[in-house]
Amino acid sequence: MKIISSINEKGGTGKTTSTREIAGVLKKKNKILLIDCDYQANLTSSFLLEADKTIVNVINGEDINECITPIEKNVDIICGSISARDLEENLSWVTKKEFFLKNALENLKEKYDYILIDCRPDMRLLEKNALASSDLVITPIEPHNYSLDGFDILEQFLYAVKPILKENLNHVGYFSRVAIGKAPREVIKGSDTAYNNILDSFIRHNVKLQECSLVGKFIIDYAPRSNGSLDFKKLVEELKTKKYI
């Protein structure tokens, strides 16, 4: 079982889309669990879902199996909730609370091939739980220097918390929302930083990626020949080729 979190210190870069559509590609041959750790619950609403049991129930110690909502064959989700924004304050007195999700996921090892976690930009309790659970952090980056600055900040943060949360945690980035014809690696030419962990694959701006979330479908099913579908297939293939997943 591989656990992948989508995180960026900057908001609005495509983290939820990344989580959704990587899962959409992987679901053809694998059993997938999505986890919505964002209290705005955009991942949950993108599948037109509501649930009585959410990530809040998991962190509060309830049986994780009772908190899973099916989406379609091979894909389930643990939904997000607005109540998640109060978790850090409510559990401020509890020790080792950053490992609640990791411990709960131990019960799902035989059930899923991949778990993908959608996170908020801020590093609060749920994000720390996601990091402690994950094998890989993947960061969508917009093709400009400000977004690269956010990528650098996250790199520094992960370096600092690895000894505490997860020592063998990999981190990669990819360019998202790229204008058609634009070469995103031009953004980092001449940089003092090598950015060896930024993938060659990139996701072009594609209106179909917005449309599919409005109707609760994966881009690979909604518009299989679209740039969005083709680009996410290439992204997943590169992740596999480089043995990140």
Secondary structure, DSSP 4 states (H G I P E B T S, - for coil): -EEEEE--SSSSSSHHHHHHHHHHHHTTTS-EEEEE--TT-HHHHTTT---SS-HHHHHTT--GGGG-EEEETTEEEE---GGGGGHHHHTTT-TTGGGHHHHHHGGGTTT-SEEEEE--SS--HHHHHHHHH-SEEEEEE-SSHHHHHHHHHHHHHHHHHTTTS-TT-EEEEEEEEEPTT--GGGGGTT-SS--TTEEEEEEE--HHHHHHHHTT--HHHH-TTSHHHHHHHHHHHHHHHTT--
